[in-house]
Amino acid sequence: MSDGAESSESVKADSSRIEARGISKRYGDFTAVEGVSFDVGEGEVVGFLGPNGAGKTTTMRILTGFIPPTEGSAQIAGYDLFSSPLEARRSIGYLPESPPIYPEMSVRSYLVYVSKLKDLPRARRKEAVDKALERCGLTHVQSRVIGLLSKGYRQRVGLAQAIVHEPPVLVLDEPTVGLDPIQISEIRQLIADLARPGEHGGQSVILSTHILAEVEAICRRVLIINEGTLVLDAQLTALAQEGQRLEDVFTRAAQGESIALGREVGK
Amino acid sequence: MRHITSIAGRELSSLFVSPVAYVTLTLFALLAGFFFLAGVLSFDAQVAEAQSLQYTDYLEKINLNDAVLGPFFGVMWIVLLFLIPGITMGLFASEKVNGTQELLLTSPITIWELVLGKYIAGAVFAACLVLVAAFFTGILFLYGNPEFWRTISGLLGLLLLSWSYVAVGAFASSVTRNQLIAFFLALVLLLILWMLAVVADLGAAGGTIGADSNLSEVMRFLSASDRFEKMVRGLVDTRDLAYFAFMISVFLVFTKTSVESARWR
């Protein structure tokens, strides 16, 4: 594992927004995640794939500071998650598997509340909330109570709370689940926009999904995790050059086969 | 600090749009009104009877504080014991159901800010309940002459009691995601705390626990009943104030530990 960490460090030492180093999580005898290391650079959109129970959510929860790893360390936007947790968490937007919502609050008041929690300065709050509402297509429902919105809108509210404070790092756990095809393409467009270099520099996005086409549509790079270990870390272009289809790669990874292509982990 | 006010503010506004708050306030107002009226009517009947029988000694001794407010505060205490768990049950349990626990624990806030924000929201709501009780005692001042400071002391006792109950309720809410379990756990904890002095007395009477043994001392210390009764009689003792501060701190530390433990599961 340490080999993998070193090689990726040399690839992008300066611009990396997420640095995961040998992250492991054990619950008693059960190992959920074992020695996961990777970097995500500025403006990079990384697809995080793996069969159910492979450790995707656990890894994301560790990277967002929700749970501490048993071993290993991580830096978010240059801040160590464990020695300066508040700074690191300020730099993250996180959409968990089930979107966090207060059903009794209105969309707008919820986003204002989140922007306060995330330490967004008062002067920028209104503008930031308006922008998040607009980006997620929520402007026309901003005064409605979240609990009365459809599942698709709640998912968008979840996404809006992740991006409202314009964090440099976004961790999205299945962002398009429960959306209709039109909404899915809107959200994909939004994620692509977030990563595009702009006033805040491109936001770095790591997103987990079960839809392989989604990865092909918006990600440049893919991470595949199986049984807690990272089995593939490759650029999609590298896969294409070798004539590999993502679907085949994923199936082989899920069957526990080691994958010999792209930039293999631990090579 | 500003996180604490944000969290407390959101919690309070959510409380006040939920039916729980209105049901609790209405029930409290109804019960307080009922027991207050019963107390006043029985006082009136006693005075009338004493006058008709010319019991001058009795008429000199009887007063509003002992005859009406003392029993009224005693009953309000029991009412709070049952109602406070109703307002605290959702404090932390609902965050787990809403998935917002993940939002809170991945935000740049400390666990103490979260716990104190939640606690303050519960404490403000409890103060609203005590205000309702204060409203009824205020009526008494319009028609009679109860002792002012003794009444204030009793109300302060009620307030401190309710605040310590909010801390116990917050802890109960932090250990489960089920609001019903949080409610009953808080109720059981409060009933145990309430009964400790009774148990100590019974044990002392039966000889099981020595009247001045350590166990009996501890049980008496932890029980609020003697202290509350002192405050109803108008005695505000710093040791009793320190007791309430102690109980609130202890349960807030428990709550903080319990919320933090979500990270280790």
Interface residues (C-beta under 8 A of the other chain):
Chain A: R61 T64 G65 F66 I67 P68 P85 L86 E87 R89 R90 I92 Y94 P96 S98 P99 P100 I101 Y102 P103 E104 M105 S109 Y113 V114 K116 L117 K118 D119 Q161
Chain B: R2 H3 S6 I7 R10 S13 S14 V17 S18 N98 G99 T100 Q101 E102 L103 L104 L105 T106 S107 P108 I109 T110 R263 W264 R265
